[in-house]
Amino acid sequence: MTATYTFDIFSSLDGYGSHSGDWGGYWGKQGPEFLDRRLALYEEEQRMVFGANTHRQFMEMLASSPEESEVHDPWITRMRNLPATVVSTTLEGPLDWPDATLVSGDAVDVVARLKEESDVPLRSHGSLSLNRSLMAAGLVDRVQVTLFPVITGQTGVHPIFQGAADLDLELIESRTLDGHTQELIYRPTLHV
């Protein structure tokens, strides 16, 4: 049996993964239900999978943020303490991550092998280009989009699905957090 792989991503309504504006973290829309839900998701045993760019971004954010910022929310601390595989042909070890393994090679091959060998589910938060490749290869079992109630038409950066394969999505779970943020979990299949 293969491990389940979840692509977990935050998004504005117009499909951006982040912004260059003055919105603040989570576009300023986090609330107690959102933060509790995130912590619950990351309390489960799982292995994180990151690409090089996302790993670098996490390390930059953690290094440059004061302890009381949202960058150090409990769920992020928990995520950082989960075992992780970083897929990269450009990074060199050792990585400044408590339990990270650096693997060089094609992400599709690496994740296909991880899915076969892992005893725990796999989850990737961010890593857009890596996950677009994995979706095209049919390796993503769940796409979990946390949709924040904002449109970042002027300040949005990192379009999440730009250049992705065409996919049909089956909604398998949804919830509203704090009365305004949507969590949508889909089962993707390649559109033929």
C-alpha positions as a Python dict, from the first residue, in 0.01 Angstrom:
ca = {
    (1, 'M'): (0, 0, 0),
    (2, 'T'): (132, 343, -87),
    (3, 'A'): (142, 643, 145),
    (4, 'T'): (-107, 923, 84),
    (5, 'Y'): (47, 1246, -49),
    (6, 'T'): (-123, 1581, 30),
    (7, 'F'): (-36, 1907, -143),
    (8, 'D'): (-127, 2165, 123),
    (9, 'I'): (-141, 2526, 7),
    (10, 'F'): (-268, 2868, 117),
    (11, 'S'): (-438, 3081, -147),
    (12, 'S'): (-606, 3414, -206),
    (13, 'L'): (-940, 3392, -388),
    (14, 'D'): (-761, 3485, -711),
    (15, 'G'): (-513, 3197, -678),
    (16, 'Y'): (-196, 3350, -536),
    (17, 'G'): (13, 3170, -277),
    (18, 'S'): (150, 3488, -122),
    (19, 'H'): (169, 3863, -163),
    (20, 'S'): (413, 4152, -179),
    (21, 'G'): (181, 4395, 0),
    (22, 'D'): (128, 4499, 359),
    (23, 'W'): (-138, 4237, 438),
    (24, 'G'): (69, 4057, 701),
    (25, 'G'): (94, 3682, 744),
    (26, 'Y'): (-212, 3477, 643),
    (27, 'W'): (-332, 3796, 473),
    (28, 'G'): (-425, 3912, 824),
    (29, 'K'): (-720, 3669, 832),
    (30, 'Q'): (-606, 3406, 1083),
    (31, 'G'): (-830, 3330, 1374),
    (32, 'P'): (-841, 3075, 1657),
    (33, 'E'): (-1024, 2807, 1455),
    (34, 'F'): (-772, 2836, 1172),
    (35, 'L'): (-474, 2813, 1407),
    (36, 'D'): (-624, 2520, 1601),
    (37, 'R'): (-703, 2335, 1276),
    (38, 'R'): (-349, 2385, 1145),
    (39, 'L'): (-200, 2251, 1467),
    (40, 'A'): (-433, 1949, 1459),
    (41, 'L'): (-330, 1872, 1099),
    (42, 'Y'): (37, 1878, 1190),
    (43, 'E'): (6, 1683, 1516),
    (44, 'E'): (-49, 1368, 1310),
    (45, 'E'): (262, 1166, 1230),
    (46, 'Q'): (367, 1238, 872),
    (47, 'R'): (668, 1321, 657),
    (48, 'M'): (703, 1663, 501),
    (49, 'V'): (826, 1701, 142),
    (50, 'F'): (977, 2030, 22),
    (51, 'G'): (1150, 2161, -285),
    (52, 'A'): (1468, 2370, -256),
    (53, 'N'): (1297, 2708, -301),
    (54, 'T'): (1037, 2648, -30),
    (55, 'H'): (1302, 2515, 207),
    (56, 'R'): (1509, 2830, 148),
    (57, 'Q'): (1203, 3053, 202),
    (58, 'F'): (1114, 2878, 529),
    (59, 'M'): (1470, 2915, 654),
    (60, 'E'): (1474, 3288, 562),
    (61, 'M'): (1139, 3352, 731),
    (62, 'L'): (1236, 3166, 1046),
    (63, 'A'): (1572, 3339, 1072),
    (64, 'S'): (1440, 3692, 1013),
    (65, 'S'): (1120, 3680, 1222),
    (66, 'P'): (1086, 3768, 1588),
    (67, 'E'): (970, 3487, 1819),
    (68, 'E'): (626, 3647, 1870),
    (69, 'S'): (541, 3662, 1497),
    (70, 'E'): (305, 3423, 1314),
    (71, 'V'): (612, 3261, 1159),
    (72, 'H'): (654, 3091, 1496),
    (73, 'D'): (291, 2981, 1542),
    (74, 'P'): (271, 2639, 1715),
    (75, 'W'): (170, 2456, 1396),
    (76, 'I'): (477, 2586, 1213),
    (77, 'T'): (700, 2479, 1501),
    (78, 'R'): (536, 2135, 1486),
    (79, 'M'): (581, 2118, 1106),
    (80, 'R'): (949, 2204, 1144),
    (81, 'N'): (993, 1918, 1390),
    (82, 'L'): (839, 1655, 1163),
    (83, 'P'): (1071, 1440, 952),
    (84, 'A'): (1122, 1604, 614),
    (85, 'T'): (1259, 1518, 272),
    (86, 'V'): (1397, 1810, 74),
    (87, 'V'): (1424, 1736, -298),
    (88, 'S'): (1694, 1945, -462),
    (89, 'T'): (1972, 1941, -714),
    (90, 'T'): (2106, 2277, -588),
    (91, 'L'): (2116, 2258, -207),
    (92, 'E'): (2405, 2109, -16),
    (93, 'G'): (2381, 1952, 327),
    (94, 'P'): (2367, 1954, 610),
    (95, 'L'): (2033, 2134, 625),
    (96, 'D'): (1936, 2355, 917),
    (97, 'W'): (1617, 2156, 983),
    (98, 'P'): (1587, 1917, 1280),
    (99, 'D'): (1509, 1593, 1093),
    (100, 'A'): (1560, 1664, 723),
    (101, 'T'): (1699, 1438, 455),
    (102, 'L'): (1834, 1600, 140),
    (103, 'V'): (1766, 1395, -173),
    (104, 'S'): (1903, 1487, -513),
    (105, 'G'): (1718, 1373, -820),
    (106, 'D'): (1398, 1407, -1014),
    (107, 'A'): (1109, 1494, -778),
    (108, 'V'): (871, 1252, -951),
    (109, 'D'): (1109, 960, -898),
    (110, 'V'): (1190, 1063, -540),
    (111, 'V'): (826, 1102, -435),
    (112, 'A'): (714, 786, -614),
    (113, 'R'): (976, 597, -411),
    (114, 'L'): (874, 777, -87),
    (115, 'K'): (509, 685, -145),
    (116, 'E'): (608, 318, -174),
    (117, 'E'): (844, 316, 124),
    (118, 'S'): (683, 550, 378),
    (119, 'D'): (487, 413, 674),
    (120, 'V'): (328, 755, 733),
    (121, 'P'): (139, 998, 509),
    (122, 'L'): (335, 1255, 310),
    (123, 'R'): (250, 1627, 309),
    (124, 'S'): (396, 1923, 128),
    (125, 'H'): (320, 2280, 230),
    (126, 'G'): (409, 2516, -53),
    (127, 'S'): (667, 2390, -305),
    (128, 'L'): (460, 2499, -603),
    (129, 'S'): (673, 2381, -896),
    (130, 'L'): (750, 2050, -725),
    (131, 'N'): (380, 1986, -661),
    (132, 'R'): (272, 2089, -1010),
    (133, 'S'): (514, 1822, -1143),
    (134, 'L'): (378, 1567, -899),
    (135, 'M'): (17, 1643, -993),
    (136, 'A'): (101, 1599, -1362),
    (137, 'A'): (256, 1260, -1276),
    (138, 'G'): (-54, 1152, -1081),
    (139, 'L'): (130, 1130, -749),
    (140, 'V'): (-81, 1379, -549),
    (141, 'D'): (-370, 1210, -367),
    (142, 'R'): (-515, 1523, -207),
    (143, 'V'): (-500, 1893, -283),
    (144, 'Q'): (-579, 2087, 33),
    (145, 'V'): (-643, 2453, -38),
    (146, 'T'): (-694, 2696, 248),
    (147, 'L'): (-871, 2985, 79),
    (148, 'F'): (-837, 3322, 247),
    (149, 'P'): (-1108, 3582, 180),
    (150, 'V'): (-892, 3828, -14),
    (151, 'I'): (-818, 3924, -372),
    (152, 'T'): (-456, 4020, -428),
    (153, 'G'): (-485, 4144, -784),
    (154, 'Q'): (-216, 4410, -734),
    (155, 'T'): (10, 4243, -479),
    (156, 'G'): (-35, 3869, -542),
    (157, 'V'): (276, 3663, -614),
    (158, 'H'): (331, 3295, -685),
    (159, 'P'): (24, 3186, -884),
    (160, 'I'): (-42, 2842, -743),
    (161, 'F'): (-169, 2651, -1042),
    (162, 'Q'): (-17, 2849, -1329),
    (163, 'G'): (125, 2598, -1575),
    (164, 'A'): (-25, 2299, -1390),
    (165, 'A'): (-176, 2004, -1574),
    (166, 'D'): (-550, 2002, -1635),
    (167, 'L'): (-712, 1824, -1341),
    (168, 'D'): (-1059, 1717, -1241),
    (169, 'L'): (-1120, 1769, -868),
    (170, 'E'): (-1355, 1572, -646),
    (171, 'L'): (-1439, 1762, -328),
    (172, 'I'): (-1394, 1517, -39),
    (173, 'E'): (-1397, 1754, 258),
    (174, 'S'): (-1469, 2120, 332),
    (175, 'R'): (-1499, 2345, 633),
    (176, 'T'): (-1528, 2712, 719),
    (177, 'L'): (-1285, 2845, 977),
    (178, 'D'): (-1351, 3157, 1183),
    (179, 'G'): (-1658, 3231, 971),
    (180, 'H'): (-1463, 3337, 660),
    (181, 'T'): (-1169, 3114, 564),
    (182, 'Q'): (-1244, 2801, 359),
    (183, 'E'): (-1052, 2474, 376),
    (184, 'L'): (-1121, 2263, 69),
    (185, 'I'): (-976, 1915, 23),
    (186, 'Y'): (-995, 1759, -322),
    (187, 'R'): (-901, 1428, -483),
    (188, 'P'): (-733, 1523, -813),
    (189, 'T'): (-730, 1318, -1132),
    (190, 'L'): (-572, 1412, -1460),
    (191, 'H'): (-829, 1544, -1704),
    (192, 'V'): (-832, 1338, -2024),
}
